[in-house]
Amino acid sequence: AGEVAMWSTVTGELVEAGELDAEYWYRNLREPVMFADVIRRLQDAGPQVFIEVGPHPVLGLALSTVLADGDGRVLHTLRRDQPDEAQMLRSLGEAWSAGLPVAWGELLPAAEPVALPTYAFQRHRYWLDAPAATPVDVASAGLTPMDHPLLSAVAVLPGDDARLFVGRLDSHTHSWLREHITAGMVVVPPAAIVEMALHAGRTLHCSRLADLTIAEPLAFPADEDLRIQLVVGGPDDEGGRQVDLYSRSADDTEGDWRSHATGGLAAHGDDEPLPTPMPWLPADAEPMSEDAVRRALTEGGYDTENVLARLGQLWKHGDDVLAEVRVQEREELTAHRFALYPDPLHAVLQAAAALTMKATSEPRTATRWRDVVAVRAITGDVRVRLTPTAPDTLSLRLAGTDDSPLADVAGVTLLPPTAEQARALRHGTVRPLHRLIWEGLGVPPQPTVPGRFAVVGPAGDELSEALRREGVDNDRYADLAELALAGSNAVPNPVPNPVPETILVPVAPIGGTSSPGVPSPGEVHATVTGVLRIIQAWLADEQLGATRLVLLTRSAVATDGGDVTDLTGAAVWGLARSVQAEHPDRLVVVDIDEREESLRSLSALPAAGQPQSALRAGALYVPRLRPVPRRRTKETPLLDKTGTVLITGATGTLGGLVARHLVHEHGVGRLLLVGRRGATAPGMSELIAELTLAGADVTAESCDVGDRDALAAVLKTVPADQPLTAVVHAAGVLDDGTVTSLTADQFATVFRPKVDAALHLHELTRDEAALRAFVIFSSAASTLGTAGQGNYAAANAFLEALTLRRRAEGLPATSVAWGLWAERSGMTAHLGETDVRRITREAASAMSTAEGLALFDAALAAGFPLTVAGLDAVRRPNADLPPVLWERHGTAPRPAAGADPETVPFAQRLAGLPERDREEAVLTLVRRTVADVLTHADAERVDPDRAFKEVGFDSLTAVELRNRLAAAIERRLPPSLVFDFPTPRAVADHLRTELLGSASTDPVFANLAELHTTLSSLEADDAVRDKLVARLQGLVSVLTDSEAHRARDRGREPEPDDSDIESATADEVFAILDQELDDPAAPSVPQGGSSR
């Protein structure tokens, strides 16, 4: 045990052993206290920090006075009016900052110290400013502004004198909504919907809300804004009007409007009585204790503290409840703008439901309102009388503290939410599922000048011959190496300029009739890695930099949602999408059917501008993701609870989450959990114990699901009286890499638990008569195309095709392509912040566990074979999205030149700048792009001379930077850009040279820029302008004059003479013209004769 020295304020010395006897304490009472002397001696002895231990500081002032002349510091432990734990932590923090050793490990035993940055703190400010309200000119949009907290403007609709009221809700502008946030969702009180309807009615002389039914709660994520539309129809014969409320996310300009409430407004007749004064308080009313009210609210699941903060005293008077409701001072400034201020009414309704109605599993909410009349606005505290009129219905009377009437409600019905609504409110927002559909674009027009095609690959003979039969000329090569040698002197008959515009690579022979079947794992591996090698060779060959590669599959996608016959080709589609993400605008993937019309349409694809498409009977189809409509699901079991549910990958994070969900939410009674480590995996013993306690029979087995024999042995352990009723295949691993670095081994690593295991499960369970669900966990990477995950995307695309194949065979199958889960798993634990931001930029922000499991249920209930979960509904610009998320019938937009500087091509803008500004312009572009890639808020934070590898760039961020810069300057850039030019300034210098040429041509461009500036501001008459035009045309002729060409191109063979032209084909004429105009992209032809 340690020792603590004790100083005596009686003797002024250290206390010796045995000194603290009765005589000492007698002296302590009788003699002066030497407090100041002892403190000074302690200070002289070394201690500079003094801690007063006690329930409240008493000696602090005296200590501070004694130490005023020195460097001592005074600390305390507890304070009378502060929570003990919080104050003790604060005191420990003060002790730590004073230099005292604090055993933080005792407080946070599982935490590890975080390493400080290796560079000095840069002191950038990251505080978020409150968003300022932006004034909007609604009048210019045909709207009339309104002074109302929830509705900002109104428009008169043509036809029947209907009205459209619009507004925008958010928890920043409407601070009172912050009290209604549950699980990250703002749940707008139903009374607020009543308020909007009443206000709209008042402006139209319909002051009575005859009825209002709220079908769906008005809720939205707390960090988003919500647009609302209140549509009030034209008047009927009696002056009444229908009213409907809709909402949509403020960021989702293309999404559907959701209907929340519908009802009717009525004119208040002259003979109808108005609310009358309400005498207060009946003599025989019995006060209710706060404890009783608190207990009722808590047991009912209501927002106890917020409700009690609103309520004053409550009384019972027979069956009635009388309540005093407070309006806080800060609310009085805005309360008068409401016809019926929502919060007080919402609070008293919750209290009434808890005190007068039968308890339910979920808190009741007001779903039906009848005959609501508001006399005047609430400006202070409110008195309310609630009278039960039916088991779920109350009537209300509201009055001020002077008994004057405020409002009457003839009836309000309070019901618990449906199961679907309860899940949404409890777990927060759940985005819609998406499904892949194929939109027809018609037969693509044939090009006026056919392009040059080459067919490459072992399966190309039939395609090459078929194309020739259809009139599409092409060259046939066994591989890209043969194509590269075709123009070399190393072969007997070299082909002049053999580089084609388009290389077609058929994944499998296209001849004959395709027959459905399931390949072996080895066949899938061999085919996909063979295509990988072709792609890698194509990317590595610089002379093919301007050539487009087209991967051709047959019946590998289901444009009609039906069968897929080429499952291996489907895996190639996943690989292709990942390549497209890394190398935009270079690779195309096309699926065809057996029709001759489709072969003819192949030659039109380069001009179609679609990186992913299918040809069916010659017509072009493109894949697009569309939301699955939300439907109310029947409360029927999604899984058979009586049998055994097999979960592969159960030792992983997602497998464990699903296991818990199936037991707790679906009541599954028996689970067979399979993973590589079985019951010995971390956390498995706790999972098994938890599920067993919940009543489930749980077995955990160690098994490599890629091993067919081992998996078969595990399946044999399923008891006959509890047969296999469901399979959830959640196994998977990652082995990422850019497409140029991927190896066959990396494909094998990823394919084994995905592809191999799925095929084994398919074969081993297809005869299970009791099997009702076969759920495959896929990934959105296969649909969106994720850079750096070509092998993973291919594996998951195969799983989705297998799902379609099973459905076609009449077997159960559902594939859920997951986006990013917020819960880190073994597959995502390595992701850093930059990785997560890159993924979420692709329209797939992270799902909470609750949302993911809700989407799991939704996918089972939807009935579609394939769904994608976790995509954002908000649409970003097409150029920032994968092709499947492009707009309807759209292609990726290109910036068009125009008056707006941002739409003028960057190279053109750069050429128009003075020489002194060009270097800074290019560097600014690079720094802004780097900031975007790293998600920095300010490009000024990007040090132009600091190496990319020092700020966190890896191969994927390097690819993204290259792609963004290439799109910005509309030039191809090498994949090794970041490695060849390792700093932003080096990249900027390279881009400047690419755009403007070398230093020898810089003065010419500088003079042109000055001339451009002079001519733009020139004021001259027509005669002067004509002279300038003639002079400038003369300057152009200097560059286009044939003698100048010959001088510049010394050493070139003589151009073809007229006789050559007369005998040339149309293709050769165009080629000669291209050469004459010095088109660098033009293919060359042999001089002096035909190329045939």
RAMO-V413860 format. One record per residue. SS is DSSP state (h for helix, s for strand, l for the rest). Layout:
{{SS} {SS}}
//
This chain:
{{l} {l} {l} {l} {l} {l} {s} {l} {l} {l} {l} {l} {l} {s} {l} {l} {l} {l} {l} {l} {l} {h} {h} {h} {h} {h} {h} {h} {h} {h} {l} {l} {l} {l} {h} {h} {h} {h} {h} {h} {h} {h} {h} {h} {h} {l} {l} {l} {s} {s} {s} {s} {l} {l} {l} {l} {l} {l} {l} {h} {h} {h} {h} {h} {h} {h} {l} {l} {l} {l} {l} {l} {s} {s} {s} {s} {l} {l} {l} {l} {l} {l} {l} {h} {h} {h} {h} {h} {h} {h} {h} {h} {h} {h} {h} {h} {h} {l} {l} {l} {l} {l} {l} {h} {h} {h} {h} {l} {l} {l} {l} {l} {l} {l} {l} {l} {l} {l} {l} {l} {l} {l} {l} {l} {l} {l} {l} {l} {l} {l} {l} {l} {l} {l} {l} {l} {l} {l} {h} {h} {h} {l} {l} {s} {s} {l} {l} {l} {l} {l} {l} {l} {s} {s} {s} {s} {l} {l} {l} {l} {l} {l} {s} {s} {s} {s} {s} {s} {s} {l} {l} {l} {l} {l} {h} {h} {h} {h} {h} {h} {s} {s} {l} {l} {s} {s} {s} {l} {l} {h} {h} {h} {h} {h} {h} {h} {h} {h} {h} {h} {h} {h} {h} {l} {l} {l} {l} {s} {s} {s} {s} {s} {s} {s} {l} {l} {l} {l} {s} {s} {s} {l} {l} {l} {l} {s} {s} {s} {s} {s} {s} {s} {l} {l} {l} {l} {l} {l} {l} {l} {s} {s} {s} {s} {s} {s} {s} {s} {s} {l} {l} {l} {l} {l} {l} {l} {l} {s} {s} {s} {s} {s} {s} {s} {s} {s} {l} {l} {l} {l} {l} {l} {l} {l} {l} {l} {l} {l} {l} {l} {l} {l} {l} {l} {l} {s} {s} {s} {l} {h} {h} {h} {h} {h} {h} {h} {h} {h} {h} {h} {l} {l} {l} {h} {h} {h} {h} {h} {h} {h} {s} {s} {s} {s} {s} {s} {s} {l} {l} {s} {s} {s} {s} {s} {s} {l} {l} {l} {h} {h} {h} {h} {h} {h} {h} {l} {l} {l} {l} {l} {l} {h} {h} {h} {h} {h} {h} {h} {h} {h} {h} {h} {h} {h} {h} {h} {l} {l} {l} {l} {l} {l} {l} {s} {s} {s} {s} {s} {s} {s} {s} {s} {s} {s} {l} {l} {l} {l} {l} {l} {l} {s} {s} {s} {s} {s} {s} {s} {s} {s} {l} {l} {s} {s} {s} {s} {s} {s} {s} {s} {l} {l} {l} {l} {s} {s} {s} {s} {s} {s} {s} {s} {s} {s} {s} {s} {l} {l} {h} {h} {h} {h} {h} {h} {h} {h} {h} {l} {l} {l} {l} {l} {l} {s} {s} {s} {s} {s} {s} {s} {s} {s} {s} {l} {l} {l} {l} {l} {l} {l} {l} {l} {s} {s} {s} {s} {l} {l} {l} {l} {h} {h} {h} {h} {h} {h} {h} {h} {h} {l} {l} {l} {l} {s} {s} {s} {s} {l} {l} {h} {h} {h} {h} {h} {h} {h} {l} {l} {l} {l} {l} {l} {l} {l} {l} {l} {l} {l} {l} {l} {l} {s} {s} {s} {s} {s} {l} {l} {l} {l} {l} {l} {l} {l} {l} {l} {l} {l} {l} {l} {h} {h} {h} {h} {h} {h} {h} {h} {h} {h} {h} {h} {h} {h} {h} {h} {h} {h} {h} {h} {l} {h} {h} {h} {l} {l} {l} {s} {s} {s} {s} {s} {s} {s} {l} {l} {l} {l} {l} {l} {l} {l} {l} {l} {l} {l} {h} {h} {h} {h} {h} {h} {h} {h} {h} {h} {h} {h} {h} {h} {h} {h} {l} {l} {l} {l} {s} {s} {s} {s} {s} {s} {l} {l} {l} {h} {h} {h} {h} {h} {h} {h} {h} {h} {h} {h} {h} {h} {l} {l} {l} {s} {s} {s} {s} {s} {l} {l} {s} {s} {s} {s} {s} {s} {s} {s} {s} {l} {l} {l} {l} {l} {l} {l} {l} {l} {l} {l} {l} {l} {l} {l} {l} {s} {s} {s} {s} {s} {l} {l} {l} {l} {h} {h} {h} {h} {h} {h} {h} {h} {h} {h} {h} {h} {l} {l} {l} {l} {l} {s} {s} {s} {s} {s} {s} {l} {l} {h} {h} {h} {l} {l} {l} {h} {h} {h} {h} {h} {h} {h} {h} {h} {h} {l} {l} {l} {s} {s} {s} {s} {s} {s} {l} {l} {l} {l} {l} {h} {h} {h} {h} {h} {h} {h} {h} {l} {l} {l} {l} {h} {h} {h} {l} {s} {s} {s} {s} {s} {s} {l} {l} {l} {l} {l} {l} {l} {s} {l} {l} {l} {l} {l} {l} {h} {h} {h} {h} {h} {h} {h} {h} {h} {h} {h} {h} {h} {h} {h} {h} {h} {h} {h} {h} {h} {h} {l} {l} {l} {l} {l} {l} {l} {s} {s} {s} {s} {s} {s} {s} {l} {h} {h} {h} {h} {h} {l} {l} {l} {s} {h} {h} {h} {h} {h} {h} {h} {h} {h} {h} {h} {h} {h} {h} {h} {h} {h} {h} {h} {l} {l} {l} {l} {l} {s} {s} {s} {s} {s} {l} {l} {s} {l} {l} {l} {l} {l} {l} {l} {l} {l} {l} {l} {h} {h} {h} {h} {h} {h} {h} {h} {l} {l} {l} {l} {l} {l} {s} {l} {h} {h} {h} {h} {h} {h} {h} {h} {h} {h} {h} {h} {h} {h} {l} {l} {l} {s} {s} {s} {s} {l} {l} {l} {l} {l} {l} {l} {l} {h} {h} {h} {l} {l} {h} {h} {h} {l} {l} {l} {l} {l} {l} {l} {l} {l} {l} {l} {l} {l} {l} {l} {h} {h} {h} {l} {l} {h} {h} {h} {h} {h} {h} {l} {l} {l} {h} {h} {h} {h} {h} {h} {h} {h} {h} {h} {h} {h} {h} {h} {h} {h} {h} {h} {h} {l} {l} {l} {l} {l} {h} {h} {h} {l} {l} {l} {l} {l} {s} {h} {h} {h} {h} {l} {l} {l} {h} {h} {h} {h} {h} {h} {h} {h} {h} {h} {h} {h} {h} {h} {h} {l} {l} {l} {l} {l} {l} {l} {h} {h} {h} {h} {l} {l} {s} {h} {h} {h} {h} {h} {h} {h} {h} {h} {h} {h} {h} {h} {l} {l} {h} {h} {h} {h} {h} {h} {h} {h} {h} {h} {h} {h} {h} {h} {h} {h} {h} {h} {l} {l} {l} {l} {l} {h} {h} {h} {h} {h} {h} {h} {h} {h} {h} {h} {h} {h} {h} {h} {h} {h} {h} {h} {l} {h} {h} {h} {h} {h} {h} {h} {l} {l} {l} {l} {l} {l} {l} {l} {l} {h} {h} {h} {h} {h} {h} {l} {l} {h} {h} {h} {h} {h} {h} {h} {h} {h} {h} {h} {l} {l} {l} {l} {l} {l} {l} {l} {l} {l} {l} {l} {l} {l} {l} {l}}
//
